[in-house]
Amino acid sequence: MRTSLRVGIAGAVAVATVLTGGTARATPPGPGVTAKLISQKTVGDTDYVVREITVPPGQATGWHYHDGPLYAVVRQGTLSHFDSGCASDGVYAKGDFVQEPAGPDHVHIGRNLGDTPLVLDVLYVLPHGSPFSEDAPNPGCPFG
């Protein structure tokens, strides 16, 4: 990861960070998808969550959305990101910054279409007590 991006994430973590366990998913993540808690903090009515997400080759996160914005950096591999219209809305390589807006109108899935594990450093900014993500059914895409 580029030093400036690592410093940016470290700064965000220092300001405030949070992680709780994941929730059941209507479209579960693929086998081997893991999340490691890095840091957590609640400030006022906001939970800040920093996690390391690993997605093995050929696997996906499952369809979901977030109750607050998400900010991430690709540490390893390539993230293929798809929206609820089944269209690719971004392909992110090592060092790239990813931002996901909040709300049920932003259902998406992250897929690892490469041959190496995808590793993301992720900061979630959530209303206090909200789950890390909200389940969503597959919107009719031939994958996920």
DSSP file with accessible surface (Angstrom, degrees, kcal/mol):
  #  RESIDUE AA STRUCTURE BP1 BP2  ACC     N-H-->O    O-->H-N    N-H-->O    O-->H-N    TCO  KAPPA ALPHA  PHI   PSI    X-CA   Y-CA   Z-CA
    1    1 A M              0   0   40      0, 0.0    74,-0.1     0, 0.0    93,-0.0   0.000 360.0 360.0 360.0 138.8    0.0    0.0    0.0
    2    2 A R     >  -     0   0  140      1,-0.1     4,-2.5    93,-0.1     3,-0.3  -0.352 360.0-122.2 -61.5 143.5    1.3    3.5   -0.8
    3    3 A T  H  > S+     0   0  114      1,-0.2     4,-3.0     2,-0.2     5,-0.2   0.899 110.3  53.3 -56.8 -43.5    2.6    5.3    2.3
    4    4 A S  H  > S+     0   0   88      1,-0.2     4,-2.2     2,-0.2    -1,-0.2   0.893 110.9  46.7 -63.1 -36.5    0.2    8.2    1.8
    5    5 A L  H  > S+     0   0   37     -3,-0.3     4,-2.6     2,-0.2    -1,-0.2   0.913 112.6  49.5 -70.6 -40.8   -2.8    5.9    1.7
    6    6 A R  H  X S+     0   0  124     -4,-2.5     4,-3.1     2,-0.2    -2,-0.2   0.927 112.0  48.7 -63.0 -41.8   -1.6    4.0    4.7
    7    7 A V  H  X S+     0   0   93     -4,-3.0     4,-2.8    -5,-0.2    -2,-0.2   0.921 110.2  52.3 -63.3 -40.7   -1.1    7.2    6.6
    8    8 A G  H  X S+     0   0   46     -4,-2.2     4,-2.1    -5,-0.2    -2,-0.2   0.929 113.1  43.0 -61.8 -44.4   -4.6    8.4    5.6
    9    9 A I  H  X S+     0   0   34     -4,-2.6     4,-2.8     2,-0.2     5,-0.2   0.935 113.0  52.6 -67.4 -43.3   -6.2    5.2    6.9
   10   10 A A  H  X S+     0   0   55     -4,-3.1     4,-2.7     1,-0.2    -2,-0.2   0.906 109.4  50.6 -59.2 -39.1   -4.0    5.3   10.0
   11   11 A G  H  X S+     0   0   36     -4,-2.8     4,-2.1     2,-0.2    -1,-0.2   0.926 110.2  48.3 -63.9 -43.0   -5.2    8.9   10.6
   12   12 A A  H  X S+     0   0   32     -4,-2.1     4,-2.3     1,-0.2    -2,-0.2   0.909 112.4  49.7 -64.2 -38.7   -8.8    7.9   10.1
   13   13 A V  H  < S+     0   0   32     -4,-2.8    -2,-0.2     1,-0.2    -1,-0.2   0.915 109.4  51.7 -65.2 -41.6   -8.3    5.0   12.6
   14   14 A A  H  < S+     0   0   85     -4,-2.7    -1,-0.2    -5,-0.2    -2,-0.2   0.875 109.1  50.4 -64.9 -34.7   -6.7    7.3   15.1
   15   15 A V  H  < S-     0   0  111     -4,-2.1     2,-0.2     1,-0.3    -1,-0.2   0.947 134.7 -37.8 -68.1 -48.8   -9.6    9.7   14.9
   16   16 A A     <  +     0   0    1     -4,-2.3     2,-0.3    -5,-0.2    -1,-0.3  -0.824  61.0 179.6-176.9 140.3  -12.1    6.9   15.5
   17   17 A T        +     0   0    3     -2,-0.2    32,-0.5    31,-0.2     2,-0.3  -0.997   0.9 178.1-150.8 150.5  -12.6    3.2   14.5
   18   18 A V        +     0   0    7     22,-0.7     2,-0.3    -2,-0.3   106,-0.3  -0.991   5.7 174.1-152.4 142.7  -15.1    0.3   15.1
   19   19 A L        +     0   0   11     -2,-0.3     2,-0.3    30,-0.3     3,-0.1  -0.961   3.9 171.3-148.7 135.7  -15.8   -3.3   14.1
   20   20 A T        -     0   0   71     -2,-0.3    -2,-0.0     1,-0.2   112,-0.0  -0.770  48.1 -69.7-124.7 176.9  -18.3   -5.8   15.3
   21   21 A G        -     0   0   60     -2,-0.3   111,-0.5     1,-0.1    -1,-0.2  -0.189  55.7-103.8 -65.5 157.5  -19.1   -9.2   13.9
   22   22 A G        -     0   0   52    109,-0.1     2,-0.3   110,-0.1    -1,-0.1  -0.165  32.0-122.1 -73.6 174.6  -20.8   -9.6   10.6
   23   23 A T        -     0   0   54      1,-0.1    -1,-0.1   110,-0.1   111,-0.0  -0.748  33.0 -84.5-114.9 165.4  -24.4  -10.4   10.0
   24   24 A A        -     0   0   82     -2,-0.3     2,-0.4     4,-0.1   111,-0.3  -0.360  48.9-140.5 -63.8 150.4  -26.1  -13.3    8.1
   25   25 A R        -     0   0   45      1,-0.1    39,-0.1   110,-0.1    -1,-0.1  -0.933  19.1-142.1-122.0 141.5  -26.5  -12.5    4.5
   26   26 A A  S    S+     0   0   60     -2,-0.4   112,-0.1     1,-0.3    -1,-0.1   0.862 112.9  28.7 -65.1 -35.5  -29.3  -13.2    2.0
   27   27 A T  S    S-     0   0   18     36,-0.5    -1,-0.3   109,-0.3    36,-0.1  -0.898 101.6-143.6-121.3  96.9  -26.5  -14.0   -0.5
   28   28 A P        -     0   0   91      0, 0.0    34,-0.2     0, 0.0    32,-0.1  -0.157  19.9 -98.3 -64.0 155.8  -23.7  -15.2    1.7
   29   29 A P        -     0   0   50      0, 0.0    32,-0.2     0, 0.0     3,-0.1  -0.292  49.4 -93.5 -65.4 159.5  -20.0  -14.5    1.0
   30   30 A G    >   -     0   0   16     30,-2.7     3,-1.7     1,-0.2    29,-0.1  -0.176  56.7 -69.9 -69.2 166.4  -18.1  -17.2   -0.7
   31   31 A P  T 3  S+     0   0  101      0, 0.0    -1,-0.2     0, 0.0     3,-0.1  -0.277 119.4  19.3 -57.7 136.9  -16.0  -19.8    1.1
   32   32 A G  T 3  S+     0   0   51      1,-0.3     2,-0.4    -3,-0.1    22,-0.1   0.387  80.1 142.5  86.1  -4.4  -12.9  -18.4    2.8
   33   33 A V    <   -     0   0   35     -3,-1.7     2,-0.3    27,-0.1    -1,-0.3  -0.585  30.8-178.2 -70.7 126.2  -14.0  -14.8    2.9
   34   34 A T  E     -A   54   0A  77     20,-2.3    20,-2.6    -2,-0.4     2,-0.4  -0.898  24.6-156.7-129.7 158.3  -12.8  -13.4    6.2
   35   35 A A  E     -A   53   0A  45     -2,-0.3     2,-0.5    18,-0.2    18,-0.2  -0.999   9.0-162.8-133.8 129.5  -12.8  -10.2    8.1
   36   36 A K  E     -A   52   0A 123     16,-2.7    16,-2.4    -2,-0.4     2,-0.3  -0.962  21.8-124.9-115.4 126.9  -10.3   -9.3   10.8
   37   37 A L  E     +A   51   0A  82     -2,-0.5    14,-0.2    14,-0.2     3,-0.1  -0.510  32.0 170.0 -68.8 128.1  -11.0   -6.5   13.3
   38   38 A I  E     -     0   0A  81     12,-2.6     2,-0.3     1,-0.4    13,-0.2   0.772  63.3 -23.0-102.4 -46.8   -8.3   -3.9   13.3
   39   39 A S  E     -A   50   0A  35     11,-1.6    11,-2.2   -21,-0.1    -1,-0.4  -0.990  52.3-163.0-162.2 157.6   -9.8   -1.2   15.5
   40   40 A Q  E     +A   49   0A 105     -2,-0.3   -22,-0.7   -22,-0.3     2,-0.3  -0.995  12.5 164.1-149.7 147.5  -13.1    0.1   16.8
   41   41 A K  E     -A   48   0A 114      7,-1.6     7,-3.0    -2,-0.3     2,-0.5  -0.961  22.5-147.7-159.8 142.0  -14.4    3.3   18.4
   42   42 A T  E     -A   47   0A  66     -2,-0.3     2,-0.5     5,-0.2     5,-0.2  -0.972  14.6-177.9-113.9 129.3  -17.7    5.0   19.1
   43   43 A V  E >   -A   46   0A  69      3,-2.8     3,-2.0    -2,-0.5     2,-0.2  -0.980  62.8 -50.4-126.8 113.1  -17.8    8.8   19.0
   44   44 A G  T 3  S-     0   0   65     -2,-0.5     0, 0.0     1,-0.3     0, 0.0  -0.395 123.7 -17.2  60.8-124.5  -21.1   10.3   19.9
   45   45 A D  T 3  S+     0   0  140     -2,-0.2    83,-3.0    -3,-0.1     2,-0.4   0.135 121.2  89.9 -98.5  18.9  -23.7    8.6   17.7
   46   46 A T  E <   -AB  43 127A  41     -3,-2.0    -3,-2.8    81,-0.3     2,-0.4  -0.962  58.2-155.1-125.0 132.4  -21.2    7.2   15.2
   47   47 A D  E     -AB  42 126A  11     79,-3.5    79,-3.0    -2,-0.4     2,-0.5  -0.878   9.4-156.8 -99.6 135.1  -19.3    3.9   15.1
   48   48 A Y  E     -AB  41 125A  56     -7,-3.0    -7,-1.6    -2,-0.4     2,-0.5  -0.965  12.5-171.6-113.6 126.3  -16.0    3.8   13.3
   49   49 A V  E     -AB  40 124A   1     75,-2.5    75,-3.1   -32,-0.5     2,-0.5  -0.979  10.7-171.5-124.4 126.2  -14.9    0.3   12.1
   50   50 A V  E     +AB  39 123A   4    -11,-2.2   -12,-2.6    -2,-0.5   -11,-1.6  -0.981  19.7 164.1-117.2 126.4  -11.6   -0.7   10.6
   51   51 A R  E     -AB  37 122A  15     71,-2.3    71,-2.9    -2,-0.5     2,-0.6  -0.960  37.2-132.5-135.2 155.9  -11.3   -4.2    9.2
   52   52 A E  E     -AB  36 121A  37    -16,-2.4   -16,-2.7    -2,-0.3     2,-0.5  -0.956  28.2-162.8-105.6 119.5   -9.1   -6.2    7.0
   53   53 A I  E     -AB  35 120A  13     67,-2.4    67,-2.7    -2,-0.6     2,-0.5  -0.911   4.5-167.5-106.5 131.1  -11.3   -8.1    4.5
   54   54 A T  E     -AB  34 119A  28    -20,-2.6   -20,-2.3    -2,-0.5    65,-0.2  -0.980   4.3-174.6-121.2 127.8   -9.8  -11.0    2.5
   55   55 A V  E     - B   0 118A   0     63,-2.7    63,-2.8    -2,-0.5   -22,-0.1  -0.977  21.3-135.5-121.6 115.3  -11.6  -12.6   -0.5
   56   56 A P    >   -     0   0   33      0, 0.0     3,-2.0     0, 0.0    56,-0.3  -0.222  42.7 -73.8 -64.5 160.6  -10.0  -15.7   -2.0
   57   57 A P  T 3  S+     0   0   53      0, 0.0    56,-0.2     0, 0.0    58,-0.1  -0.236 120.6  16.0 -53.5 136.2   -9.7  -16.0   -5.8
   58   58 A G  T 3  S+     0   0   59     54,-2.1     2,-0.2    56,-0.4    55,-0.1   0.466 105.8 109.3  80.5   2.1  -13.1  -16.7   -7.4
   59   59 A Q    <   -     0   0   57     -3,-2.0    53,-2.7    53,-0.2     2,-0.3  -0.554  49.0-154.7-110.0 173.6  -15.1  -15.7   -4.4
   60   60 A A  B     -E  111   0B  15     51,-0.2   -30,-2.7    -2,-0.2    51,-0.2  -0.935  26.6-119.0-144.7 165.1  -17.4  -12.7   -3.6
   61   61 A T        -     0   0   20     49,-2.5    50,-0.1    -2,-0.3   -34,-0.1   0.637  56.7-115.8 -78.4 -18.8  -18.7  -10.7   -0.6
   62   62 A G        -     0   0    2     48,-0.3    48,-0.3   -34,-0.2     2,-0.2  -0.007  45.4 -60.5  87.7 153.9  -22.4  -11.5   -1.2
   63   63 A W  S    S+     0   0    0     81,-0.3    73,-1.5    73,-0.3   -36,-0.5  -0.542  78.8 130.4 -72.9 134.1  -24.9   -8.8   -2.1
   64   64 A H  E     -FG 108 135B  10     44,-2.2    44,-2.5    -2,-0.2     2,-0.3  -0.962  38.9-145.2-165.6 175.1  -25.2   -6.1    0.6
   65   65 A Y  E     - G   0 134B  45     69,-1.6    69,-3.2    -2,-0.3     2,-0.3  -0.911  21.2-121.2-145.8 173.0  -25.3   -2.4    1.4
   66   66 A H        -     0   0    2     35,-0.4    37,-3.3    37,-0.3    67,-0.1  -0.918   8.1-139.9-121.9 147.2  -24.1   -0.3    4.3
   67   67 A D  S    S+     0   0   47     64,-0.5    35,-0.1    -2,-0.3    -1,-0.1   0.547  94.1  26.3 -79.7  -8.6  -26.0    2.1    6.7
   68   68 A G  S    S-     0   0    4     64,-0.2    58,-0.2    33,-0.1    35,-0.2  -0.918 103.2 -73.5-143.2 169.3  -23.0    4.5    6.5
   69   69 A P        -     0   0   37      0, 0.0    56,-2.4     0, 0.0     2,-0.4  -0.263  41.1-148.0 -67.9 155.8  -20.3    5.3    4.0
   70   70 A L  E     -DC 100 124A   8     30,-2.3    30,-2.4    54,-0.2     2,-0.4  -0.967  10.2-169.8-125.2 141.0  -17.4    2.9    3.5
   71   71 A Y  E     +DC  99 123A  74     52,-2.7    52,-3.6    -2,-0.4     2,-0.3  -0.999  16.5 167.4-131.3 132.9  -13.8    3.9    2.6
   72   72 A A  E     -DC  98 122A   3     26,-2.8    26,-3.1    -2,-0.4     2,-0.4  -0.963  27.2-149.2-144.9 160.2  -11.2    1.3    1.5
   73   73 A V  E     -DC  97 121A   2     48,-2.1    48,-2.5    -2,-0.3     2,-0.7  -0.994  27.1-124.9-127.7 134.9   -7.8    0.8    0.0
   74   74 A V  E     + C   0 120A   0     22,-2.2    21,-3.6    -2,-0.4    46,-0.2  -0.718  29.1 177.3 -78.9 115.2   -6.9   -2.4   -2.0
   75   75 A R  E     +     0   0A  67     44,-2.7     2,-0.3    -2,-0.7    45,-0.2   0.788  67.4   4.0 -87.4 -32.6   -3.8   -3.8   -0.3
   76   76 A Q  E    S+ C   0 119A  85     43,-1.7    43,-2.3    18,-0.1    -1,-0.3  -0.993 110.1   3.4-153.6 145.1   -3.4   -6.8   -2.5
   77   77 A G  S    S-     0   0   14     -2,-0.3    17,-0.5    41,-0.2     2,-0.4  -0.339  86.4 -62.8  81.6-160.6   -5.2   -8.3   -5.6
   78   78 A T        -     0   0   56     38,-0.3     2,-0.5    15,-0.2    36,-0.4  -0.997  34.2-148.3-135.7 130.0   -8.0   -6.7   -7.6
   79   79 A L  E     -H   92   0B   5     13,-2.8    13,-2.8    -2,-0.4     2,-0.6  -0.857   6.4-162.3 -96.8 123.8  -11.5   -5.9   -6.5
   80   80 A S  E     -HI  91 111B  13     31,-2.8    31,-3.2    -2,-0.5     2,-0.4  -0.948  15.5-162.3-104.0 118.3  -14.3   -6.1   -9.2
   81   81 A H  E     -HI  90 110B  10      9,-2.8     8,-2.4    -2,-0.6     9,-0.8  -0.864   7.4-171.3-111.0 132.0  -17.2   -4.1   -7.9
   82   82 A F  E     -HI  88 109B  23     27,-2.5    27,-1.9    -2,-0.4     6,-0.2  -0.967  10.8-143.4-127.5 141.7  -20.8   -4.5   -9.3
   83   83 A D  E >   - I   0 108B  53      4,-2.4     3,-2.0    -2,-0.4    25,-0.2  -0.330  41.2 -89.1 -93.2 179.2  -24.0   -2.5   -8.7
   84   84 A S  T 3  S+     0   0   59     23,-0.9    24,-0.1     1,-0.3    -1,-0.1   0.580 123.7  65.8 -70.6  -6.7  -27.5   -3.8   -8.5
   85   85 A G  T 3  S-     0   0   59      2,-0.2    -1,-0.3    55,-0.0     3,-0.1   0.288 115.9-114.1 -91.0   8.0  -28.0   -3.4  -12.2
   86   86 A a  S <  S+     0   0   44     -3,-2.0     2,-0.3     1,-0.3    -2,-0.1   0.556  75.9 131.6  71.1  10.4  -25.3   -6.2  -12.7
   87   87 A A        -     0   0   49     -4,-0.1    -4,-2.4     1,-0.0     2,-0.3  -0.718  66.3-110.4 -95.1 144.5  -23.0   -3.6  -14.2
   88   88 A S  E     -H   82   0B  66     -2,-0.3    -6,-0.3    -6,-0.2     3,-0.1  -0.559  31.6-179.0 -67.1 126.5  -19.3   -3.2  -13.2
   89   89 A D  E     -     0   0B  69     -8,-2.4     2,-0.2     1,-0.4    -7,-0.2   0.181  64.9  -9.6-113.5  15.9  -19.0    0.1  -11.5
   90   90 A G  E     -H   81   0B  17     -9,-0.8    -9,-2.8     8,-0.0     2,-0.4  -0.651  45.0-148.0 161.0 144.0  -15.3   -0.2  -10.9
   91   91 A V  E     -H   80   0B  88    -11,-0.2     2,-0.5    -2,-0.2   -11,-0.2  -0.997  26.8-165.7-124.8 122.8  -12.2   -2.4  -11.0
   92   92 A Y  E     -H   79   0B  52    -13,-2.8   -13,-2.8    -2,-0.4     2,-0.1  -0.951   3.0-167.1-120.9 124.8   -9.7   -1.5   -8.3
   93   93 A A    >   -     0   0   44     -2,-0.5     3,-2.7   -15,-0.2   -19,-0.4  -0.451  47.4 -50.9-101.1 175.6   -6.1   -2.7   -8.2
   94   94 A K  T 3  S+     0   0  141    -17,-0.5   -19,-0.2     1,-0.3    -1,-0.2  -0.144 128.1  17.6 -48.1 129.4   -3.4   -2.6   -5.5
   95   95 A G  T 3  S+     0   0    3    -21,-3.6    -1,-0.3     1,-0.3     2,-0.1   0.252  93.2 132.8  89.9 -11.3   -3.2    0.9   -4.0
   96   96 A D    <   -     0   0   57     -3,-2.7   -22,-2.2   -22,-0.1     2,-0.4  -0.451  53.4-129.3 -76.3 148.2   -6.5    2.1   -5.3
   97   97 A F  E     -D   73   0A 102    -24,-0.2     2,-0.4    -2,-0.1   -24,-0.2  -0.770  21.2-163.4 -95.0 136.9   -9.0    3.9   -3.1
   98   98 A V  E     -D   72   0A   2    -26,-3.1   -26,-2.8    -2,-0.4     2,-0.4  -0.979   5.8-172.9-123.5 135.2  -12.6    2.7   -3.0
   99   99 A Q  E     -D   71   0A 115     -2,-0.4   -28,-0.2   -28,-0.2    -2,-0.0  -0.997   1.6-170.0-129.0 131.9  -15.6    4.6   -1.7
  100  100 A E  E     -D   70   0A  16    -30,-2.4   -30,-2.3    -2,-0.4     6,-0.0  -0.984  18.0-134.8-120.9 127.1  -19.1    3.2   -1.2
  101  101 A P        -     0   0   63      0, 0.0   -35,-0.4     0, 0.0     2,-0.2  -0.317  28.0-105.9 -74.1 163.2  -22.1    5.5   -0.4
  102  102 A A        +     0   0   36    -35,-0.1   -35,-0.2   -37,-0.1     3,-0.2  -0.483  65.2  56.2 -87.6 156.2  -24.6    4.5    2.3
  103  103 A G  S >  S-     0   0   12    -37,-3.3     3,-1.9    -2,-0.2   -37,-0.3  -0.049  84.4 -79.2 111.0 157.8  -28.1    3.2    1.9
  104  104 A P  G >  S+     0   0   87      0, 0.0     3,-0.5     0, 0.0    -1,-0.1   0.617 118.7  68.6 -68.4 -10.7  -30.3    0.5    0.4
  105  105 A D  G 3  S+     0   0  121      1,-0.2   -21,-0.1    -3,-0.2    -2,-0.1   0.381  93.9  62.3 -86.6   8.5  -30.3    2.3   -3.0
  106  106 A H  G <   +     0   0   71     -3,-1.9    -1,-0.2   -40,-0.1   -40,-0.2  -0.289  68.8 161.2-126.6  48.0  -26.6    1.3   -3.2
  107  107 A V    <   +     0   0   24     -3,-0.5   -23,-0.9   -42,-0.1     2,-0.3  -0.449  16.6 155.1 -67.5 139.7  -26.7   -2.5   -3.2
  108  108 A H  E     -FI  64  83B   6    -44,-2.5   -44,-2.2   -25,-0.2     2,-0.3  -0.956  34.1-141.0-156.9 171.6  -23.5   -4.0   -4.5
  109  109 A I  E     - I   0  82B   0    -27,-1.9   -27,-2.5    -2,-0.3     2,-0.5  -0.990  11.6-144.8-141.4 142.7  -21.2   -7.0   -4.5
  110  110 A G  E     - I   0  81B   4    -48,-0.3   -49,-2.5    -2,-0.3     2,-0.4  -0.944  21.9-171.3-107.3 131.9  -17.4   -7.2   -4.5
  111  111 A R  E     -EI  60  80B  57    -31,-3.2   -31,-2.8    -2,-0.5     2,-0.8  -0.943  23.3-144.2-125.3 146.3  -15.8  -10.1   -6.5
  112  112 A N        +     0   0    1    -53,-2.7   -54,-2.1    -2,-0.4   -53,-0.2  -0.889  26.5 166.0-106.0  98.8  -12.3  -11.4   -6.7
  113  113 A L        +     0   0   95     -2,-0.8    -1,-0.1   -35,-0.3   -34,-0.1   0.385  51.2  89.2 -93.0   3.2  -12.0  -12.5  -10.4
  114  114 A G  S    S-     0   0   35    -36,-0.4   -56,-0.4     2,-0.2     4,-0.1  -0.107  85.0-113.7 -89.6-170.0   -8.2  -12.7  -10.1
  115  115 A D  S    S+     0   0  146    -58,-0.1    -1,-0.0     2,-0.1    -2,-0.0   0.254  92.1  64.2-113.4  11.1   -5.9  -15.6   -9.1
  116  116 A T  S    S-     0   0   65    -60,-0.1   -38,-0.3   -38,-0.1    -2,-0.2  -0.931  96.7 -85.3-127.4 156.1   -4.5  -14.1   -5.9
  117  117 A P        -     0   0   54      0, 0.0     2,-0.5     0, 0.0    -2,-0.1  -0.294  38.2-131.8 -59.3 142.2   -6.3  -13.2   -2.7
  118  118 A L  E     -B   55   0A   1    -63,-2.8   -63,-2.7   -41,-0.1     2,-0.5  -0.857  24.4-171.1 -93.0 126.8   -7.9   -9.8   -2.5
  119  119 A V  E     -BC  54  76A  12    -43,-2.3   -44,-2.7    -2,-0.5   -43,-1.7  -0.991   2.9-174.9-124.9 125.9   -7.1   -7.9    0.7
  120  120 A L  E     -BC  53  74A  15    -67,-2.7   -67,-2.4    -2,-0.5     2,-0.6  -0.948  21.5-147.9-119.4 139.0   -8.8   -4.7    1.6
  121  121 A D  E     -BC  52  73A  13    -48,-2.5   -48,-2.1    -2,-0.4     2,-0.4  -0.951  34.1-169.9-100.2 119.0   -8.2   -2.2    4.4
  122  122 A V  E     -BC  51  72A   4    -71,-2.9   -71,-2.3    -2,-0.6     2,-0.5  -0.934  23.7-164.6-124.3 135.6  -11.7   -0.9    5.1
  123  123 A L  E     -BC  50  71A  20    -52,-3.6   -52,-2.7    -2,-0.4     2,-0.4  -0.979  12.5-165.4-114.6 121.7  -13.1    2.0    7.3
  124  124 A Y  E     -BC  49  70A   7    -75,-3.1   -75,-2.5    -2,-0.5     2,-0.6  -0.904   7.3-162.0-104.0 137.2  -16.9    1.9    8.0
  125  125 A V  E     +B   48   0A  30    -56,-2.4   -77,-0.2    -2,-0.4    -2,-0.0  -0.937  28.1 171.0-119.1 103.5  -18.6    5.0    9.3
  126  126 A L  E     -B   47   0A   4    -79,-3.0   -79,-3.5    -2,-0.6     3,-0.1  -0.865  42.0-101.0-121.8 147.5  -21.9    3.8   10.8
  127  127 A P  E >   -B   46   0A  60      0, 0.0     3,-2.5     0, 0.0   -81,-0.3  -0.392  67.6 -81.0 -57.5 139.4  -24.8    5.1   12.8
  128  128 A H  T 3  S+     0   0  113    -83,-3.0   -82,-0.1     1,-0.3   -83,-0.0  -0.173 116.2  12.3 -50.7 129.8  -24.2    3.8   16.4
  129  129 A G  T 3  S+     0   0   63      1,-0.3    -1,-0.3    -3,-0.1   -83,-0.1   0.363  91.9 136.9  86.3  -5.5  -25.4    0.2   16.8
  130  130 A S    <   -     0   0   23     -3,-2.5    -1,-0.3     1,-0.1    -4,-0.1  -0.420  59.5-105.4 -71.6 150.0  -25.8   -0.4   13.0
  131  131 A P        -     0   0   34      0, 0.0   -64,-0.5     0, 0.0    -1,-0.1  -0.340  29.2-110.0 -68.8 158.9  -24.6   -3.7   11.6
  132  132 A F  S    S-     0   0    7   -111,-0.5     2,-0.3     1,-0.2   -64,-0.2   0.879  98.1  -4.4 -56.0 -40.5  -21.4   -3.8    9.5
  133  133 A S        -     0   0    0    -67,-0.1     2,-0.4   -66,-0.1   -67,-0.2  -0.976  68.6-124.7-150.0 162.1  -23.6   -4.5    6.4
  134  134 A E  E     -G   65   0B  54    -69,-3.2   -69,-1.6    -2,-0.3  -109,-0.1  -0.935  32.3-115.5-111.2 132.8  -27.2   -5.1    5.5
  135  135 A D  E     -G   64   0B  59     -2,-0.4   -71,-0.2  -111,-0.3  -110,-0.1  -0.297  33.0-177.0 -62.5 148.6  -28.1   -8.3    3.6
  136  136 A A        -     0   0    5    -73,-1.5  -109,-0.3  -109,-0.1   -73,-0.3  -0.991  24.9-118.0-145.1 142.2  -29.6   -7.9    0.1
  137  137 A P        -     0   0   95      0, 0.0  -110,-0.1     0, 0.0   -73,-0.0  -0.385  46.1 -85.6 -73.2 157.9  -30.9  -10.5   -2.3
  138  138 A N        -     0   0   51      1,-0.2     6,-0.1  -112,-0.1   -54,-0.0  -0.469  37.6-139.7 -59.2 126.0  -29.3  -11.0   -5.6
  139  139 A P        -     0   0   61      0, 0.0    -1,-0.2     0, 0.0   -55,-0.0   0.380  61.6 -73.2 -77.2  11.3  -31.0   -8.5   -7.8
  140  140 A G  S    S+     0   0   66      1,-0.3    -2,-0.1     3,-0.1   -55,-0.0   0.545  84.7 148.6 111.1  12.1  -31.2  -10.9  -10.7
  141  141 A a        -     0   0    9      2,-0.2    -1,-0.3     1,-0.1   -55,-0.1  -0.479  56.1-123.3 -77.3 151.0  -27.5  -11.0  -11.8
  142  142 A P  S    S+     0   0  127      0, 0.0     2,-0.3     0, 0.0    -1,-0.1   0.403  95.0  45.3 -76.0   6.1  -26.1  -14.2  -13.3
  143  143 A F              0   0   37      1,-0.1    -2,-0.2     0, 0.0    -3,-0.1  -0.883 360.0 360.0-136.4 169.0  -23.4  -14.2  -10.6
  144  144 A G              0   0   50     -2,-0.3   -81,-0.3    -6,-0.1    -1,-0.1   0.452 360.0 360.0  95.5 360.0  -23.2  -13.6   -6.9
